Each structure stands twice: as C-alpha cells, then as structure tokens.
Amino acid sequence: MPTTAGWLYLFAGTVLFFFWAYGIASFVRDTRRTYVPAIRRYLALRRENQEAAEEREAREEAERQLY
C-alpha cells in the first residue's frame, strides 16, 4: 500500500498529466480554427494574384503583338 507521500505523488502526476493533455488538445483545436484557415486564405490570395499577373502579362503580350 502506498504511503501518503506516494498517494500525493500519484495525485500530482495525474493532475499534471490532465493539464498536459488539455494543453495539447487546446493547441490542436487552436491550430485547426486559427492557423489552418489563415494559411488557406493566404494561399488562395496568392493564387489569385498569380492568375491576375498571368492574365495581365497575356493581355500586354497581345497588345504588343498588335503594334
């Protein structure tokens, strides 16, 4: 049978494990809700800018060929 110090050690380990697991779960949840959408928006904006630049270049090339 564990002594009082042993029970205290087991209890403290359990409490610390709970907060450790909660911290990991919170980090994953925050990552999914905050960082992933921000990265997706950034990539979509970058893709739109790249497509607009390609269209602009094609239009300028067509204008150059007309003259």
N, C-alpha and C positions, 0 to 999 in steps of 0.2 A: 504494500500500500504506500503510495507516495506521501511524502511529508507535506507540511504546509507550504514550505518553500517550493516543493515540486509541483503542487497544485497551482501556486501562484505563477510559476514558470510556464506551465501548460496554458493557463488562462491568458497570460500576457502574449504568448505565442499565437494563440487563437485570435486574440483581438488584433494583433499586428498583421496577421495573415488576412483578416477581414478587410482592413484598410488598404492593404497592398492590392488585393483582388479588386476592391472597389475602385482604386486609382487606375488600374489597368482598364477596367470596363469603362470608366469615365473618359479615359484618353481615347479609346476606340470609338466611343459614341461621339465625342467632340470632333474627332478626325472625320468620321463619316458625315457629320452635319455641317462642319465648317470648312475644312480644308479641301475635301473632295469636290464639293460644288464650286469652290473658288478656282480650283485648278481646271475644272471643266469649262467654266466661264472664260478663263484666260485662254485656253486652247481654242475655244470657239471664236473668240475675238481675234486671235492671231490668225486663224484660218480665214476669217472674213477679210482681214486686212491683206492677207496674201492674195486671195482671189481678186480683190479690188485692184491691187497693184498689177496683177497679171492682165486684167481687163483693160486697165489704163495703158499698159505697155502695148497691148494688141491694138488698141484704138490709135495710139500715137504712131505705131508702125504702119497701120493702114493709111493714116493721114500723110505720112512721109512717102508712101508709095504713090499716092495720088498726085503729088507735086513733082 
